Amino acid sequence: MTETVECIVAGAGIVGLAIARALARAGREVVVVERNAWIGNETSSRNNEVIHAGFLYVPDSLRARLCRPGAERTWRYCESRGIPCRRIGKLMPAADEAELGILAGLVEGGRKVGAPELELLDAAGVARLEPGLRCAGALHSPFTGVVDTHALMLAYRGDAEDCGVMIAFSSAVTGGDVRDGIRLNVAGADGCETAVGCRVFVNAAGLGARRIALS
């Protein structure tokens, strides 16, 4: 007999945990399936921990529509929960006048996607922020910053579990069938597989997402 659950999220990285948290807060029954023995053991532990301003994305693209609002919500969440984070800003230096022209275009494009704080600095302006940096000028994004992703994941996990989310560690999605509802094959640490059905499946497995999608 196939076990059933309303929502299954594959991957207990920062994206999977955030999605599981949101689903559970909306009243959904959620199980997270994670092939490792702990949260965030793969992509989420090997990134630069930057909260981006979203100014490099094409206007009206999905990334442009989601990045800035998501970043603002992340800043508010971290600050309200005491999660270590700093808006240290970002500089994109230009080696010459030609590159300054390219950066000027990025400033204009960034304003179209909701990043009005962007500014183009001359060499003196850059030196005031970073005295050791020699360049013709730079794009300055004061909104950009860094966050302790491990602390953020722990907070997401705590919120999710407080709302009833169950995380199945050392369990991997090995295949499935979506022709008549959603049925997933989940293998435990002992290699034994269990068939699990669900109404909603979220593939947040990072670099393993493609393998799951193709299976």
C-alpha distance (Angstrom), angle and dihedral (degrees) to the residues before:
residue distance angle dihedral
M1 . . .
T2 3.81 . .
E3 3.79 116.5 .
T4 3.81 113.3 -132.5
V5 3.80 134.2 -152.9
E6 3.79 130.6 170.3
C7 3.82 99.6 -122.0
I8 3.80 132.3 14.8
V9 3.80 122.8 -170.2
A10 3.80 117.7 -165.1
G11 3.79 110.0 -147.9
A12 3.80 132.5 34.6
G13 3.77 96.0 -144.8
I14 3.78 123.0 118.9
V15 3.82 93.4 -77.6
G16 3.79 95.5 45.7
L17 3.80 92.9 46.7
A18 3.81 92.3 48.1
I19 3.81 90.8 50.4
A20 3.80 92.9 46.0
R21 3.80 89.6 50.0
A22 3.81 92.2 50.6
L23 3.81 93.5 47.4
A24 3.80 92.6 48.3
R25 3.80 92.3 47.6
A26 3.79 86.9 54.5
G27 3.80 89.4 57.2
R28 3.80 99.5 -99.2
E29 3.80 125.9 142.4
V30 3.81 105.7 -119.1
V31 3.80 136.7 -172.9
V32 3.80 120.4 -176.4
V33 3.81 116.3 -152.7
E34 3.82 113.5 -155.4
R35 3.80 122.9 179.0
N36 3.81 93.6 -155.8
A37 3.79 127.9 68.0
W38 3.81 94.5 -113.6
I39 3.78 141.9 29.7
G40 3.79 121.3 -84.0
N41 3.79 97.6 7.7
E42 3.80 95.7 146.1
T43 3.82 131.6 30.1
S44 3.80 94.5 -1.4
S45 3.82 90.7 58.9
R46 3.80 94.1 47.4
N47 3.79 107.1 54.2
N48 3.81 135.7 93.8
E49 3.84 93.4 -103.1
V50 3.81 92.1 -129.4
I51 3.80 124.4 156.7
H52 3.80 101.1 -147.8
A53 3.80 128.2 -145.5
G54 3.82 91.8 -141.2
F55 3.80 97.4 -130.6
L56 3.82 95.9 131.7
Y57 3.80 95.3 64.5
V58 3.79 127.0 100.4
P59 3.84 110.8 -98.5
D60 3.83 113.3 -100.4
S61 3.81 91.8 13.2
L62 3.79 118.0 131.8
R63 3.80 90.9 -109.8
A64 3.79 91.8 51.4
R65 3.81 91.6 49.6
L66 3.80 94.5 48.1
C67 3.81 106.0 33.7
R68 3.79 101.6 67.0
P69 3.83 98.1 42.6
G70 3.81 89.1 43.9
A71 3.80 91.8 50.2
E72 3.80 92.1 49.7
R73 3.80 91.0 50.4
T74 3.81 90.5 47.6
W75 3.81 92.0 52.6
R76 3.80 91.3 49.3
Y77 3.81 92.4 47.2
C78 3.81 93.7 48.8
E79 3.78 93.1 47.0
S80 3.81 92.6 47.9
R81 3.81 92.4 49.0
G82 3.79 98.1 41.8
I83 3.80 93.1 -115.8
P84 3.83 110.5 162.2
C85 3.81 109.4 -102.2
R86 3.81 136.8 144.0
R87 3.79 132.0 -163.4
I88 3.77 93.4 -141.7
G89 3.80 94.6 157.8
K90 3.77 129.7 -132.4
L91 3.80 132.5 -105.0
M92 3.81 123.8 -158.6
P93 3.83 104.2 -168.9
A94 3.79 126.1 -150.0
A95 3.79 120.3 -144.5
D96 3.81 94.7 -156.6
E97 3.81 145.1 -2.8
A98 3.79 92.5 -81.2
E99 3.80 91.3 58.5
L100 3.81 89.9 46.1
G101 3.79 87.2 60.1
I102 3.80 90.2 54.0
L103 3.81 90.9 49.9
A104 3.80 90.6 49.5
G105 3.80 87.4 58.2
L106 3.80 90.2 51.2
V107 3.80 90.4 52.2
E108 3.80 90.9 52.6
G109 3.80 92.4 45.6
G110 3.79 91.4 46.9
R111 3.77 91.6 56.3
K112 3.79 88.8 56.3
V113 3.81 91.1 57.8
G114 3.79 96.3 47.9
A115 3.80 104.7 -85.2
P116 3.84 102.1 117.8
E117 3.81 93.4 155.3
L118 3.82 93.8 72.3
E119 3.79 115.0 117.3
L120 3.78 137.0 -177.2
L121 3.80 111.6 -130.9
D122 3.78 127.4 -160.2
A123 3.80 121.1 -136.4
A124 3.81 92.5 -86.3
G125 3.79 91.7 50.8
V126 3.80 90.9 51.3
A127 3.81 91.3 48.8
R128 3.79 90.4 56.0
L129 3.82 89.6 58.6
E130 3.82 99.3 34.2
P131 3.83 112.2 16.1
G132 3.80 92.2 -174.2
L133 3.82 95.0 56.5
R134 3.80 116.3 95.8
C135 3.81 114.6 -165.5
A136 3.79 143.5 122.9
G137 3.79 90.7 -102.7
A138 3.78 140.1 -57.1
L139 3.76 146.4 -131.1
H140 3.79 109.1 -110.6
S141 3.81 121.5 -154.1
P142 3.83 108.2 -175.4
F143 3.83 91.7 179.3
T144 3.82 93.9 65.2
G145 3.79 118.3 95.1
V146 3.78 148.0 144.0
V147 3.79 134.0 -96.7
D148 3.80 136.5 -166.5
T149 3.80 96.5 -110.1
H150 3.80 93.4 -169.7
A151 3.80 91.6 57.0
L152 3.80 89.4 45.1
M153 3.81 91.8 52.0
L154 3.80 91.6 49.0
A155 3.80 89.5 52.6
Y156 3.81 92.2 48.8
R157 3.79 90.0 48.0
G158 3.79 92.1 50.2
D159 3.80 92.3 49.2
A160 3.80 91.5 46.9
E161 3.80 94.9 49.1
D162 3.80 90.7 45.7
C163 3.81 86.0 58.9
G164 3.81 92.4 50.8
V165 3.80 102.8 -92.8
M166 3.80 114.8 153.7
I167 3.81 119.1 -151.3
A168 3.80 116.5 -154.5
F169 3.81 106.3 -158.0
S170 3.82 124.3 -162.5
S171 3.80 87.8 26.6
A172 3.78 123.8 121.1
V173 3.80 133.5 -167.9
T174 3.80 103.5 -125.0
G175 3.79 100.6 174.6
G176 3.74 144.7 -38.0
D177 3.77 150.1 -176.4
V178 3.81 128.0 -114.8
R179 3.80 100.0 176.1
D180 3.79 94.4 99.7
G181 3.78 106.4 20.3
I182 3.80 121.4 -46.8
R183 3.78 119.7 -56.8
L184 3.79 121.6 172.2
N185 3.78 131.8 -167.6
V186 3.80 109.9 -138.2
A187 3.82 121.5 -170.1
G188 3.79 121.3 -156.5
A189 3.80 128.4 -149.5
D190 3.81 89.7 -84.8
G191 3.81 91.1 56.6
C192 3.79 94.5 -113.3
E193 3.80 113.8 137.7
T194 3.78 127.8 -138.2
A195 3.80 126.0 -166.6
V196 3.79 111.9 -130.3
G197 3.79 126.3 -176.6
C198 3.81 126.3 -156.1
R199 3.79 142.1 169.9
V200 3.81 94.8 -137.0
F201 3.81 127.1 32.6
V202 3.81 122.3 -173.5
N203 3.79 116.4 -166.3
A204 3.83 103.9 -151.7
A205 3.79 96.1 147.0
G206 3.80 96.9 129.0
L207 3.79 112.2 -145.4
G208 3.80 88.3 1.9
A209 3.81 93.1 58.0
R210 3.80 94.4 90.6
R211 3.80 92.3 52.4
I212 3.80 90.5 51.9
A213 3.81 92.1 46.6
L214 3.80 91.3 52.1
S215 3.80 94.2 46.2
